[in-house]
Each structure stands twice: as C-alpha cells, then as structure tokens.
C-alpha cells in the first residue's frame, strides 16, 4: 500500500508544479482538469502524512520496549496501545479512499420515468415518483428542466424526461435505474383491494463529445417535421432532428423538445449514449468476468424497489434493505437509501481494491 501512496504523492507534486506552468494556466480547460485532480488527491496525501507519522511513532515505541528502564518500557507500551488501533483505523480509511472513483459519478443526467404495468394506476405512480424525485432534487439544490411530458388519462404521467444538473448527480441517482413497484389501494379501486403496479426509471449520464470517440465529420444530421401532440408549432416546423453516425450506422433522433436546437442536443446525447454503450460492451467482452456489484446492472427490467403503502414500507431488493418510513421517502427523503446503496457498492469495490494492494 505504501508504494501506491508514494505514487499518488508523486503525482500530486507533479500536478502542483503544472498548476504554476504559464502554458497550462493559459489553457483554461486543461487548468480546470488539473486543478480538479489536484484537489481530489489532497485529502489522500494529507492522510498519508498522518499515516507515516503514526508508523514512525510505532517504530520508535517498539525500540523503546528494548530499553532496560522499566518506566521507559511502560511508557512505550502505553503509546503502542493507542497508536496501533489508530494505525488500523487509518489503514481502513485509506483503503476506502483508494477505491477507484467512477468518473461518470460527477456527470449531470437525463432521467426518464415511464408508467409500466398497471394501467392508470401505473401512470399515477409515475407521477408520485416524479414528485418524490423533484423534492429530492430541490433538497440538493440541483437544477431541473422538464424536456418531455406525456400525461396519463386520469392523472400522473405515462412518460417524463428530465435533465438534472448539479454536483455529483449521477453518483447519487445511478442506483434509481430499474423497475419500481407499488402496492396500494388505487384511487380507481372501489372495493378497497390492494393492487400492484409498476413504473420504470432510467438514469443516463449526460455525454460530452470528448467522452465518446466520435468525429463530427462522421455525423449526418437530418431534420424532419415532428409528429404527435404539441399544437401548430410541432406540426408545421422541421424541429425534429435525426443524427446518423456513418461509421457504425447508429441512428438517434429526437422530436421531444420544442425547438430544433433542443432536439439536436437531445439527439446528440442519445447518440453518445448508444455509441458509449457499444464501446463499453466491447471493452467488457475483452475483460475477464468480474463479479457483479450488489447494486445490480441498473437495467430497466430489474425489479429494484417496492413501495408498500398499507405497511408504510419500502424495500430495496438489491441489498435487502427494508425501511418503514415510506411516508417520508415519497416526500423526497432518499438519503438513507442512497447512502446504503453507495456503501454496498463501495464494499464490493473495496474487495477488488484489496486484491490489488
């Protein structure tokens, strides 16, 4: 572990030198990237200094145990009884800090909420999920833009597309992708029977051009008249955008937004996602099979969570977490669930990291 910490400190010093380089300072994008990496490494460098100091003091105390003076040996033993547990604590903390961070955790996201099985009740539940997430986004101070809305026939939504911007958005929302199930007496139920309905949530990190290997010259952009509800604007203007990636033949389009500019942005995001998924699949196929994370793949077919209203219960099936505060959770209090999912993910990553120490 010390070798890895030494390499990190050497990188930290290198970054520090680069930040004072006039050439780098004149390139704002590069300077910002280096500043972020430098800032991210600082806590680890600081705790490494503490760790080295404790190691040095333990070494000194063990040398003192060899002294002939009984008082010196007693003092050394007392110091060791305090230092050794502290060393264990520091080692555990450093191991967690060494867990590789997902570079996508800091990204903004596109969130899609769709009603699933359950008819009108599923649409109402999708609306409840939207309300829950909106309260959570507000508590985090994140900016939210509604990109597309298709309302249900009796309320709620059959589809919602949101753009969410803020700090570490994907890192907290990535666990929400999957099928959410609700068990309750629907408003449309006259005999008081509990029904089970579902809605799906998909959380996609927003892609930038530099995140995906795409040459702008390889993109063919076409426009077309949007169809469906939306009034005269949608029907009479060519606001729909279709983008084709010529080398792969992958096509992405959007007519969700009210303007061609917005649809172009949405179509590009979807294209980045499709190509990125292909690249990731190719990369993963070349790697040895790793054990799956406890939090699952996030595929929309996964049943990830159940909201049981009669028992005021929420169960996350991926980590066998059951909480009896559904009333607070549907009001946006998702902190405990997200924290437990992050702990589970980090525990799995820690196992892999320890194998490489």
N, C-alpha and C positions, 0 to 999 in steps of 0.2 A: 504494500500500500504506500509506503514511503517513496518508492520510485515514481509512482503515479502522481503523488503530491508534489514531488520535485519537478516533474514535467509541467504540471499546472502552474507552479510558481514561475518557472522559466518563461512560460507563455504569457503570464501576467506581466512580467518585467518587459518582455518584448512589446506587448501592447502599449504599455506605459510610454515606451520610447517612441512608438509610432504616433501616439497622440500629440507629440511635440514636433513631429515632422511637418514642415511647411507644405510639402507636396500633398500630404494626406489631409491637412487642415483645409486646404483649398478645395478638396473634393468632399462636399457635404454628405453625400450618400455613404461614401466609404468611411468618413469620420464618424458618422452616426452608428454604423455597424460595429466599428472597432470600439467605440465608447460603450455600446451595449454589452459586448463580450467582456470588456474590462470590468464593467460594473457587476456583471453576473459572476465573475471569478473572485471578486474581492472578499465576499463572506467566507469562501473556502480557503483563500490564502490567509485570512485573519485567524480562522480556527486552527489552521495548520501550525501557525506560530505558537498558539496556546498548547497544542498537542506536543510540539517539540520541547517546549519548556517543561511540561509535566514529565515527559520521557527523561529529560536531563535531571530533573529533581529526583526521580525514582532511582536513577543510576547512582546519584550521589548518596542517597539514603541507604542503598544496598551496600555501598562501600563503607558507610559508617557502621553498619552491622558487624564489620570485621574488627572494629576498634576494641581495645581492651577495657576502656572506660565503660562501666555498666550504664551510667547516666546517658552517655552518647548513644549507646545501643538502644536504650529505651526511647529516647527522642526520635531516633531513626525509625524505630518500629511504629511509633505513633504517626509519623509523617507518611509512612508507607500505607498505613491503614486508611488514610484519607486520599492519598494520591492514586492508589491502584483502582479503587472504584471510579474515581474521576477519569482515569485513563480509559476504562471500559465505556463510560458514557460518551467520551469524546470520539472513540472509535466508531460507536454506533451512529453518532450524529454525522460523522464524516462519511460513513458508508451510504447513508441516505442522501447526502449532498452530492455524492459521486454517481448517483443513479442518473443515467443519461436522460436529459430532458427531450421531450418530443418537440421539435422545432415548430410544429404546427399549433402547439398549445396557445401561443400568443396571437394567433390569427383571429380576425373577425370572421363572422359566419353568415351563412344563409340557412334559415330554419324553415322547414316545410311541415305543416301539420295537416293531416288528411283524416277524414272520418273513415272508419273501417266497417267491420261487420256490426250490424245493429240498427241500420236504417236511420230514422230521425233521431233516436237516442244517441247514436254514434256521432252525429253532427253536433248535438248539444254538448256531448262530452268533449269534442274537439274544441268547442268554444270555451269550455271550462279550462282545458289545458292552455289555451291561448291566454286566458285571464291569469292563470297561475304563473305562467312564464313572464307575462307582462309585469306583474307585481315583483317578480324576482329581478327582472332586468332593471326596473326602477330602483330597487334597493341597492343595486350595484352601480348605479349611475351610468348605465350603458345607453347608447343612442339606438333607437329602433325605428326602422322605416318599413311600413307595410307595402310590399311590392305587388301582391296579388291577393284578391279576396273573392271567394265564391261562397255565398251564404247558403245555409240549409233551408229546406222548405218550411220548417216550423221554428227556426232559430238555429243558433250556432253556425257552424261552417262545414262545408264539405271539403274546402281546401283553403289554406292560408300560406303565403310565402312571405317571410320576414327577412330583413337584413339587419344584423345586430353588430354594432361597433363598440369597442371598449378595450379594457385591459384584460388579457388572458381569457378571452371569451371562449374560444374552442376548448381550452384546457378544462373549463368547468361544464360546458354544455355537451361535450362529445359523448358523455355517458347516456344522454337522453335519447339517442337514436334507437328506434325499435318500436315494437307494438306495446301500447299502454292499454290495459284492460280495466274496465269499470264494472262494479257490481253494485246495483242500487235499484230502487223502485223508480222507473221513469215517470216523468210528468204526464206522459201519454198513457200510462197504465191505470186502468180504472179499478182493478181488483187487488192492488197493493202487492203484487208479486215482484220479487227481485229479478231483474234481468241482467245479463252480461253483454256488454258491448265493447267495442274497441276503437282506438284511433292510432294512427302511426305518426311518428315523429322522425324526421331526417335532419341531421345537423351536418352541414358541409363547410369545411374551412374555405374562406374566400381565397382564390388563387390569384397570384400575380404572374405576369409574364415570365419573370426570372425564376419562378418556382417550377415551371414546366418547360421542357425542351421544345419550344415552338418558335419557328422562324416566321415572322409576319408575312414574308413573301410567299409562304406556303398556305396562306389563308385566302379563301374565296368567299366574299361577302355578297349576299343577295338580299333584297328587300321584297316584301310582299304585303298585300292587304290583310290586316288582322281579321279574324272571324269571331263570331260569338258576341255575347253581351258587351255593351260598352258604349252604345249610342252612335251618333253620327261620326264622331272622331275616329273610332275604331274601324268603322266600315268604309270610310271614304279616303283614308290616308294610308300610305305604304309604311306603316310603323313597325310591322313585323320584320324581324331580321333572322336570316339563316346563314350560318358560317360553316364552311366545309374545310377540313384540314386535308389538303390534297395528298400528302404522302401516305396517310393512313385511311383516307376516305371517311373519317369520323365526322358526323354532322351534328350540329347543335343549333337550335333555333329558339326564339322567344317572341311571343306576342302578349306577354303578361303585362308589360309596362304601358304607360300612356304615351310614350314618345319613342321615336326611333333610337335616340341616344341611349335611353334607359334600356331598351330591348337589346341593343348591341352589347351593352355592358353585361346584361344577364346572360346572353348567348355566349359571350366570351368566358364568363365564369363557368358555365356548364361545359363548355368545350375543354377548358383547363382541367375540370374535374374528370371528364371522361378520359382524356389523354393521360392524366396523372394516375388514374385507376389502372389503365393498361400498363403503364410503366412500372407501377408498384407491383402488379401481378407478375410481370416478367421478372422483376427483381426477386420477389419472394419465391418464385418457382426455382430459382437458381440456388437458393439457400437450403440448408438442412431444415427439417421440420422442427420448429420450436414449439414448446407448449403454449397453449392459448392463454391469454390473460383471463383472470377471473371475471373481468367485466364484459367478456364476450366480444364479438366482432362488431356489434352495433348494427347488424343487418336488420332491415325493417321487418323481416319475417320472425325475428326473435321476440318472444313474449318477455319483456324485461320487467314489467311492474304491474301490480294490481292495486286498484283503489277501491276498497270495500267500505261503502258509506254506512251500512247498518252497524258495523263494528268499529267505525271510525279508525280503520286500519289501512296502512299502506305496506305492501310487501315488495321488496326488490328481489327478484328471483335469482339474480346472478350471484349475489353474495349472501343470500338467505337472511336479509335484513328485514325485520318487521317492526314497525312503529305504530303506536296508537294515538297519533295526533294528526289524522287526516284533515281535520278542520283547519289546522294551522298551515299544513303543507299546501292545500289548494289555495291558500291566500298568499302563496309565494315563498313560504319558509322552507326552501330546499337545501339549506346549508348543511344540515346533518347528513342527508342522503348523499349529496355530492362529496362531502368530506370522507364518508365511509367508502365510497367507490374509489376515491383517489388513494386512500390508504391501502385498499385491496390491490390496486394497480401497482403502487409503489412496492408493496411486499413482494409481488411477483417479479418486478424489475430487480429488486434487491437480491433475490436468489440468483438471477442471471449475472448480476454485477459481482457477487461474491465469488462466482466461479472463475472470474477473470482477474481477481485481485492477486 
